[in-house]
Amino acid sequence: MEGLAFYIDRTYRTQRADNGEIDIGFLAPYAYLNVSIVEAPTLRVITGLPVRASSVRSPVRNKETVLNPWEALSSAEKVQLLRDMVRREVSTAVAKAIQSLPARP
């Protein structure tokens, strides 16, 4: 898998850590990409790091109204979740990639 997407499982049994509620299925947004530092004049890749992030959302938070894990979040919540994940993980990866660059004379 690579890119930004959602994995949907409609059969796995989930349980909330905060209150113990049990439901079936989950929604798992993920960001699988690569961050590269590129030398502008030559377009040579100097260094790079993979970004692998995911989280799990159970429909149990809306048990009265949600039967399908895809409906556990609104469209706006899904977009915001991916945005936040990409910002956080890419920022961390870029900082690590810059730290790994060899010292310049």
N, CA, C and O atoms as a GROMACS GRO file, in nm:
protein
  420
    1MET      N    1   0.085  -0.117   0.000
    1MET     CA    2   0.000   0.000   0.000
    1MET      C    3   0.090   0.124   0.000
    1MET      O    4   0.196   0.126   0.062
    2GLU      N    5   0.044   0.226  -0.070
    2GLU     CA    6   0.116   0.352  -0.071
    2GLU      C    7   0.017   0.464  -0.097
    2GLU      O    8  -0.076   0.448  -0.176
    3GLY      N    9   0.038   0.577  -0.032
    3GLY     CA   10  -0.047   0.693  -0.053
    3GLY      C   11  -0.130   0.725   0.069
    3GLY      O   12  -0.098   0.684   0.181
    4LEU      N   13  -0.237   0.800   0.045
    4LEU     CA   14  -0.332   0.837   0.150
    4LEU      C   15  -0.463   0.766   0.123
    4LEU      O   16  -0.516   0.772   0.012
    5ALA      N   17  -0.515   0.699   0.221
    5ALA     CA   18  -0.640   0.626   0.199
    5ALA      C   19  -0.698   0.582   0.333
    5ALA      O   20  -0.648   0.617   0.440
    6PHE      N   21  -0.804   0.504   0.323
    6PHE     CA   22  -0.869   0.447   0.440
    6PHE      C   23  -0.885   0.297   0.418
    6PHE      O   24  -0.923   0.253   0.309
    7TYR      N   25  -0.855   0.221   0.520
    7TYR     CA   26  -0.883   0.078   0.520
    7TYR      C   27  -1.011   0.060   0.601
    7TYR      O   28  -1.024   0.116   0.711
    8ILE      N   29  -1.105  -0.017   0.548
    8ILE     CA   30  -1.232  -0.041   0.618
    8ILE      C   31  -1.245  -0.190   0.646
    8ILE      O   32  -1.232  -0.272   0.555
    9ASP      N   33  -1.270  -0.223   0.770
    9ASP     CA   34  -1.294  -0.361   0.809
    9ASP      C   35  -1.431  -0.366   0.874
    9ASP      O   36  -1.456  -0.297   0.972
   10ARG      N   37  -1.519  -0.447   0.819
   10ARG     CA   38  -1.656  -0.455   0.870
   10ARG      C   39  -1.681  -0.578   0.958
   10ARG      O   40  -1.794  -0.602   1.000
   11THR      N   41  -1.576  -0.657   0.985
   11THR     CA   42  -1.597  -0.780   1.059
   11THR      C   43  -1.515  -0.792   1.188
   11THR      O   44  -1.550  -0.871   1.275
   12TYR      N   45  -1.408  -0.716   1.202
   12TYR     CA   46  -1.320  -0.727   1.318
   12TYR      C   47  -1.388  -0.669   1.442
   12TYR      O   48  -1.448  -0.561   1.436
   13ARG      N   49  -1.378  -0.738   1.552
   13ARG     CA   50  -1.437  -0.692   1.678
   13ARG      C   51  -1.344  -0.592   1.744
   13ARG      O   52  -1.225  -0.619   1.761
   14THR      N   53  -1.397  -0.475   1.781
   14THR     CA   54  -1.318  -0.371   1.846
   14THR      C   55  -1.375  -0.339   1.983
   14THR      O   56  -1.493  -0.359   2.010
   15GLN      N   57  -1.286  -0.287   2.070
   15GLN     CA   58  -1.328  -0.248   2.204
   15GLN      C   59  -1.260  -0.116   2.239
   15GLN      O   60  -1.138  -0.102   2.224
   16ARG      N   61  -1.337  -0.020   2.286
   16ARG     CA   62  -1.281   0.109   2.325
   16ARG      C   63  -1.201   0.095   2.453
   16ARG      O   64  -1.244   0.027   2.546
   17ALA      N   65  -1.087   0.160   2.458
   17ALA     CA   66  -1.002   0.155   2.576
   17ALA      C   67  -1.059   0.237   2.691
   17ALA      O   68  -1.038   0.203   2.808
   18ASP      N   69  -1.131   0.344   2.660
   18ASP     CA   70  -1.178   0.434   2.766
   18ASP      C   71  -1.302   0.384   2.840
   18ASP      O   72  -1.318   0.412   2.959
   19ASN      N   73  -1.390   0.311   2.770
   19ASN     CA   74  -1.512   0.269   2.840
   19ASN      C   75  -1.549   0.121   2.819
   19ASN      O   76  -1.648   0.074   2.873
   20GLY      N   77  -1.470   0.049   2.740
   20GLY     CA   78  -1.492  -0.094   2.722
   20GLY      C   79  -1.601  -0.132   2.625
   20GLY      O   80  -1.627  -0.251   2.607
   21GLU      N   81  -1.667  -0.034   2.562
   21GLU     CA   82  -1.773  -0.066   2.466
   21GLU      C   83  -1.717  -0.149   2.351
   21GLU      O   84  -1.604  -0.129   2.306
   22ILE      N   85  -1.798  -0.242   2.304
   22ILE     CA   86  -1.757  -0.334   2.197
   22ILE      C   87  -1.844  -0.310   2.074
   22ILE      O   88  -1.964  -0.285   2.085
   23ASP      N   89  -1.781  -0.318   1.958
   23ASP     CA   90  -1.852  -0.304   1.832
   23ASP      C   91  -1.782  -0.391   1.728
   23ASP      O   92  -1.678  -0.452   1.756
   24ILE      N   93  -1.840  -0.397   1.612
   24ILE     CA   94  -1.783  -0.475   1.502
   24ILE      C   95  -1.737  -0.377   1.394
   24ILE      O   96  -1.812  -0.289   1.352
   25GLY      N   97  -1.613  -0.393   1.350
   25GLY     CA   98  -1.559  -0.315   1.240
   25GLY      C   99  -1.482  -0.193   1.284
   25GLY      O  100  -1.493  -0.148   1.398
   26PHE      N  101  -1.402  -0.140   1.190
   26PHE     CA  102  -1.327  -0.017   1.217
   26PHE      C  103  -1.289   0.051   1.086
   26PHE      O  104  -1.293  -0.009   0.979
   27LEU      N  105  -1.252   0.176   1.099
   27LEU     CA  106  -1.203   0.258   0.988
   27LEU      C  107  -1.059   0.297   1.024
   27LEU      O  108  -1.034   0.347   1.133
   28ALA      N  109  -0.965   0.273   0.932
   28ALA     CA  110  -0.825   0.301   0.960
   28ALA      C  111  -0.765   0.391   0.852
   28ALA      O  112  -0.725   0.342   0.746
   29PRO      N  113  -0.759   0.522   0.878
   29PRO     CA  114  -0.692   0.610   0.783
   29PRO      C  115  -0.541   0.585   0.787
   29PRO      O  116  -0.486   0.556   0.893
   30TYR      N  117  -0.476   0.597   0.672
   30TYR     CA  118  -0.331   0.577   0.670
   30TYR      C  119  -0.264   0.670   0.569
   30TYR      O  120  -0.324   0.714   0.471
   31ALA      N  121  -0.136   0.697   0.598
   31ALA     CA  122  -0.050   0.776   0.509
   31ALA      C  123   0.080   0.698   0.494
   31ALA      O  124   0.157   0.686   0.589
   32TYR      N  125   0.103   0.644   0.376
   32TYR     CA  126   0.225   0.570   0.345
   32TYR      C  127   0.291   0.641   0.228
   32TYR      O  128   0.247   0.628   0.114
   33LEU      N  129   0.398   0.715   0.257
   33LEU     CA  130   0.467   0.789   0.153
   33LEU      C  131   0.615   0.799   0.186
   33LEU      O  132   0.660   0.750   0.289
   34ASN      N  133   0.690   0.863   0.096
   34ASN     CA  134   0.832   0.884   0.116
   34ASN      C  135   0.863   1.032   0.111
   34ASN      O  136   0.808   1.106   0.028
   35VAL      N  137   0.951   1.076   0.200
   35VAL     CA  138   0.998   1.214   0.202
   35VAL      C  139   1.142   1.212   0.153
   35VAL      O  140   1.224   1.135   0.202
   36SER      N  141   1.172   1.296   0.055
   36SER     CA  142   1.307   1.303   0.000
   36SER      C  143   1.361   1.445   0.004
   36SER      O  144   1.287   1.541  -0.018
   37ILE      N  145   1.489   1.457   0.034
   37ILE     CA  146   1.559   1.584   0.023
   37ILE      C  147   1.633   1.578  -0.111
   37ILE      O  148   1.713   1.487  -0.134
   38VAL      N  149   1.605   1.674  -0.197
   38VAL     CA  150   1.657   1.672  -0.334
   38VAL      C  151   1.747   1.793  -0.356
   38VAL      O  152   1.714   1.905  -0.317
   39GLU      N  153   1.860   1.769  -0.420
   39GLU     CA  154   1.950   1.877  -0.459
   39GLU      C  155   1.888   1.947  -0.579
   39GLU      O  156   1.873   1.887  -0.686
   40ALA      N  157   1.852   2.074  -0.563
   40ALA     CA  158   1.776   2.145  -0.666
   40ALA      C  159   1.845   2.151  -0.803
   40ALA      O  160   1.780   2.121  -0.903
   41PRO      N  161   1.974   2.188  -0.812
   41PRO     CA  162   2.034   2.201  -0.945
   41PRO      C  163   2.038   2.071  -1.026
   41PRO      O  164   2.022   2.072  -1.148
   42THR      N  165   2.059   1.959  -0.956
   42THR     CA  166   2.076   1.831  -1.027
   42THR      C  167   1.956   1.738  -1.013
   42THR      O  168   1.946   1.637  -1.084
   43LEU      N  169   1.866   1.770  -0.923
   43LEU     CA  170   1.751   1.684  -0.888
   43LEU      C  171   1.795   1.549  -0.831
   43LEU      O  172   1.721   1.452  -0.836
   44ARG      N  173   1.916   1.545  -0.778
   44ARG     CA  174   1.968   1.423  -0.716
   44ARG      C  175   1.908   1.409  -0.576
   44ARG      O  176   1.908   1.505  -0.498
   45VAL      N  177   1.858   1.291  -0.545
   45VAL     CA  178   1.804   1.265  -0.411
   45VAL      C  179   1.923   1.248  -0.316
   45VAL      O  180   2.007   1.160  -0.334
   46ILE      N  181   1.927   1.334  -0.217
   46ILE     CA  182   2.036   1.330  -0.119
   46ILE      C  183   2.005   1.231  -0.008
   46ILE      O  184   2.091   1.152   0.032
   47THR      N  185   1.885   1.236   0.041
   47THR     CA  186   1.842   1.143   0.146
   47THR      C  187   1.689   1.135   0.145
   47THR      O  188   1.621   1.220   0.088
   48GLY      N  189   1.639   1.034   0.206
   48GLY     CA  190   1.494   1.018   0.213
   48GLY      C  191   1.455   0.925   0.326
   48GLY      O  192   1.535   0.845   0.374
   49LEU      N  193   1.333   0.939   0.366
   49LEU     CA  194   1.278   0.855   0.473
   49LEU      C  195   1.135   0.815   0.438
   49LEU      O  196   1.060   0.894   0.381
   50PRO      N  197   1.098   0.693   0.473
   50PRO     CA  198   0.958   0.654   0.455
   50PRO      C  199   0.871   0.714   0.566
   50PRO      O  200   0.916   0.731   0.679
   51VAL      N  201   0.748   0.746   0.532
   51VAL     CA  202   0.649   0.792   0.630
   51VAL      C  203   0.541   0.685   0.633
   51VAL      O  204   0.478   0.657   0.530
   52ARG      N  205   0.520   0.627   0.748
   52ARG     CA  206   0.418   0.524   0.765
   52ARG      C  207   0.336   0.558   0.889
   52ARG      O  208   0.384   0.545   1.001
   53ALA      N  209   0.214   0.602   0.868
   53ALA     CA  210   0.129   0.640   0.981
   53ALA      C  211  -0.012   0.588   0.959
   53ALA      O  212  -0.062   0.582   0.846
   54SER      N  213  -0.076   0.550   1.068
   54SER     CA  214  -0.215   0.506   1.060
   54SER      C  215  -0.280   0.521   1.196
   54SER      O  216  -0.212   0.536   1.298
   55SER      N  217  -0.409   0.517   1.198
   55SER     CA  218  -0.484   0.517   1.324
   55SER      C  219  -0.611   0.436   1.302
   55SER      O  220  -0.643   0.400   1.189
   56VAL      N  221  -0.680   0.409   1.408
   56VAL     CA  222  -0.802   0.327   1.400
   56VAL      C  223  -0.917   0.405   1.462
   56VAL      O  224  -0.905   0.462   1.570
   57ARG      N  225  -1.028   0.404   1.392
   57ARG     CA  226  -1.151   0.466   1.443
   57ARG      C  227  -1.261   0.362   1.441
   57ARG      O  228  -1.288   0.299   1.338
   58SER      N  229  -1.322   0.343   1.554
   58SER     CA  230  -1.431   0.247   1.566
   58SER      C  231  -1.564   0.319   1.554
   58SER      O  232  -1.578   0.432   1.603
   59PRO      N  233  -1.663   0.258   1.491
   59PRO     CA  234  -1.795   0.320   1.485
   59PRO      C  235  -1.866   0.321   1.618
   59PRO      O  236  -1.975   0.377   1.629
   60VAL      N  237  -1.809   0.261   1.720
   60VAL     CA  238  -1.875   0.251   1.849
   60VAL      C  239  -1.904   0.388   1.910
   60VAL      O  240  -1.993   0.401   1.994
   61ARG      N  241  -1.828   0.492   1.870
   61ARG     CA  242  -1.851   0.624   1.927
   61ARG      C  243  -1.988   0.681   1.889
   61ARG      O  244  -2.040   0.769   1.957
   62ASN      N  245  -2.046   0.630   1.780
   62ASN     CA  246  -2.179   0.672   1.735
   62ASN      C  247  -2.271   0.551   1.725
   62ASN      O  248  -2.343   0.535   1.627
   63LYS      N  249  -2.267   0.467   1.824
   63LYS     CA  250  -2.334   0.337   1.817
   63LYS      C  251  -2.482   0.344   1.778
   63LYS      O  252  -2.531   0.255   1.709
   64GLU      N  253  -2.552   0.448   1.821
   64GLU     CA  254  -2.694   0.458   1.791
   64GLU      C  255  -2.720   0.484   1.642
   64GLU      O  256  -2.822   0.442   1.589
   65THR      N  257  -2.628   0.552   1.575
   65THR     CA  258  -2.653   0.594   1.437
   65THR      C  259  -2.561   0.530   1.335
   65THR      O  260  -2.591   0.535   1.216
   66VAL      N  261  -2.452   0.470   1.377
   66VAL     CA  262  -2.354   0.419   1.282
   66VAL      C  263  -2.352   0.266   1.281
   66VAL      O  264  -2.328   0.202   1.383
   67LEU      N  265  -2.379   0.210   1.164
   67LEU     CA  266  -2.368   0.065   1.148
   67LEU      C  267  -2.249   0.030   1.060
   67LEU      O  268  -2.196  -0.081   1.067
   68ASN      N  269  -2.208   0.124   0.978
   68ASN     CA  270  -2.099   0.104   0.885
   68ASN      C  271  -1.977   0.183   0.934
   68ASN      O  272  -1.990   0.303   0.962
   69PRO      N  273  -1.858   0.121   0.946
   69PRO     CA  274  -1.741   0.194   0.994
   69PRO      C  275  -1.708   0.318   0.912
   69PRO      O  276  -1.654   0.415   0.967
   70TRP      N  277  -1.739   0.319   0.782
   70TRP     CA  278  -1.712   0.435   0.698
   70TRP      C  279  -1.789   0.557   0.749
   70TRP      O  280  -1.745   0.671   0.730
   71GLU      N  281  -1.902   0.534   0.812
   71GLU     CA  282  -1.986   0.643   0.862
   71GLU      C  283  -1.947   0.688   1.004
   71GLU      O  284  -2.014   0.775   1.061
   72ALA      N  285  -1.842   0.632   1.059
   72ALA     CA  286  -1.800   0.670   1.195
   72ALA      C  287  -1.749   0.814   1.200
   72ALA      O  288  -1.753   0.877   1.305
   73LEU      N  289  -1.702   0.865   1.086
   73LEU     CA  290  -1.655   1.003   1.077
   73LEU      C  291  -1.726   1.073   0.962
   73LEU      O  292  -1.761   1.010   0.862
   74SER      N  293  -1.746   1.203   0.976
   74SER     CA  294  -1.802   1.281   0.866
   74SER      C  295  -1.695   1.299   0.758
   74SER      O  296  -1.578   1.270   0.783
   75SER      N  297  -1.734   1.345   0.641
   75SER     CA  298  -1.637   1.372   0.534
   75SER      C  299  -1.533   1.473   0.580
   75SER      O  300  -1.414   1.455   0.554
   76ALA      N  301  -1.577   1.578   0.646
   76ALA     CA  302  -1.483   1.680   0.695
   76ALA      C  303  -1.386   1.622   0.798
   76ALA      O  304  -1.268   1.657   0.798
   77GLU      N  305  -1.435   1.535   0.886
   77GLU     CA  306  -1.347   1.472   0.985
   77GLU      C  307  -1.245   1.381   0.918
   77GLU      O  308  -1.130   1.375   0.961
   78LYS      N  309  -1.286   1.310   0.814
   78LYS     CA  310  -1.193   1.222   0.742
   78LYS      C  311  -1.081   1.303   0.677
   78LYS      O  312  -0.963   1.268   0.688
   79VAL      N  313  -1.118   1.413   0.611
   79VAL     CA  314  -1.018   1.498   0.546
   79VAL      C  315  -0.924   1.558   0.651
   79VAL      O  316  -0.802   1.558   0.632
   80GLN      N  317  -0.979   1.608   0.761
   80GLN     CA  318  -0.897   1.669   0.864
   80GLN      C  319  -0.803   1.568   0.928
   80GLN      O  320  -0.688   1.600   0.959
   81LEU      N  321  -0.850   1.447   0.948
   81LEU     CA  322  -0.768   1.341   1.006
   81LEU      C  323  -0.648   1.312   0.917
   81LEU      O  324  -0.536   1.302   0.967
   82LEU      N  325  -0.668   1.300   0.786
   82LEU     CA  326  -0.558   1.278   0.694
   82LEU      C  327  -0.463   1.398   0.690
   82LEU      O  328  -0.341   1.381   0.689
   83ARG      N  329  -0.518   1.519   0.686
   83ARG     CA  330  -0.434   1.640   0.687
   83ARG      C  331  -0.345   1.644   0.810
   83ARG      O  332  -0.224   1.667   0.799
   84ASP      N  333  -0.404   1.623   0.925
   84ASP     CA  334  -0.326   1.627   1.049
   84ASP      C  335  -0.217   1.520   1.049
   84ASP      O  336  -0.104   1.546   1.091
   85MET      N  337  -0.252   1.401   1.004
   85MET     CA  338  -0.157   1.291   1.000
   85MET      C  339  -0.039   1.324   0.908
   85MET      O  340   0.077   1.304   0.944
   86VAL      N  341  -0.069   1.376   0.789
   86VAL     CA  342   0.036   1.409   0.692
   86VAL      C  343   0.124   1.522   0.747
   86VAL      O  344   0.246   1.512   0.743
   87ARG      N  345   0.065   1.627   0.798
   87ARG     CA  346   0.143   1.739   0.854
   87ARG      C  347   0.237   1.692   0.963
   87ARG      O  348   0.356   1.725   0.962
   88ARG      N  349   0.185   1.616   1.056
   88ARG     CA  350   0.264   1.570   1.170
   88ARG      C  351   0.377   1.478   1.125
   88ARG      O  352   0.493   1.497   1.162
   89GLU      N  353   0.343   1.378   1.045
   89GLU     CA  354   0.442   1.277   1.008
   89GLU      C  355   0.546   1.330   0.908
   89GLU      O  356   0.664   1.296   0.919
   90VAL      N  357   0.504   1.412   0.812
   90VAL     CA  358   0.599   1.467   0.716
   90VAL      C  359   0.692   1.565   0.786
   90VAL      O  360   0.812   1.568   0.757
   91SER      N  361   0.640   1.645   0.876
   91SER     CA  362   0.724   1.738   0.951
   91SER      C  363   0.831   1.663   1.030
   91SER      O  364   0.948   1.703   1.029
   92THR      N  365   0.793   1.556   1.096
   92THR     CA  366   0.889   1.475   1.170
   92THR      C  367   0.992   1.412   1.077
   92THR      O  368   1.111   1.411   1.108
   93ALA      N  369   0.947   1.358   0.964
   93ALA     CA  370   1.038   1.293   0.869
   93ALA      C  371   1.136   1.393   0.808
   93ALA      O  372   1.254   1.361   0.792
   94VAL      N  373   1.089   1.513   0.774
   94VAL     CA  374   1.178   1.615   0.716
   94VAL      C  375   1.284   1.653   0.818
   94VAL      O  376   1.402   1.665   0.782
   95ALA      N  377   1.246   1.673   0.943
   95ALA     CA  378   1.344   1.708   1.047
   95ALA      C  379   1.449   1.598   1.061
   95ALA      O  380   1.568   1.628   1.072
   96LYS      N  381   1.407   1.471   1.061
   96LYS     CA  382   1.502   1.359   1.070
   96LYS      C  383   1.592   1.352   0.947
   96LYS      O  384   1.712   1.327   0.959
   97ALA      N  385   1.534   1.375   0.829
   97ALA     CA  386   1.612   1.370   0.705
   97ALA      C  387   1.718   1.480   0.705
   97ALA      O  388   1.832   1.456   0.664
   98ILE      N  389   1.681   1.599   0.750
   98ILE     CA  390   1.777   1.710   0.754
   98ILE      C  391   1.890   1.679   0.853
   98ILE      O  392   2.006   1.708   0.826
   99GLN      N  393   1.855   1.622   0.967
   99GLN     CA  394   1.956   1.586   1.067
   99GLN      C  395   2.053   1.480   1.014
   99GLN      O  396   2.168   1.475   1.057
  100SER      N  397   2.006   1.397   0.922
  100SER     CA  398   2.092   1.289   0.870
  100SER      C  399   2.184   1.335   0.758
  100SER      O  400   2.270   1.259   0.714
  101LEU      N  401   2.168   1.460   0.712
  101LEU     CA  402   2.252   1.510   0.603
  101LEU      C  403   2.397   1.519   0.651
  101LEU      O  404   2.422   1.554   0.767
  102PRO      N  405   2.491   1.488   0.563
  102PRO     CA  406   2.632   1.501   0.602
  102PRO      C  407   2.667   1.648   0.623
  102PRO      O  408   2.611   1.736   0.558
  103ALA      N  409   2.761   1.673   0.714
  103ALA     CA  410   2.804   1.810   0.740
  103ALA      C  411   2.874   1.866   0.617
  103ALA      O  412   2.951   1.797   0.550
  104ARG      N  413   2.844   1.993   0.588
  104ARG     CA  414   2.907   2.059   0.472
  104ARG      C  415   3.035   2.127   0.518
  104ARG      O  416   3.040   2.183   0.628
  105PRO      N  417   3.139   2.122   0.436
  105PRO     CA  418   3.267   2.186   0.473
  105PRO      C  419   3.258   2.337   0.475
  105PRO      O  420   3.357   2.404   0.504
   0.00000   0.00000   0.00000
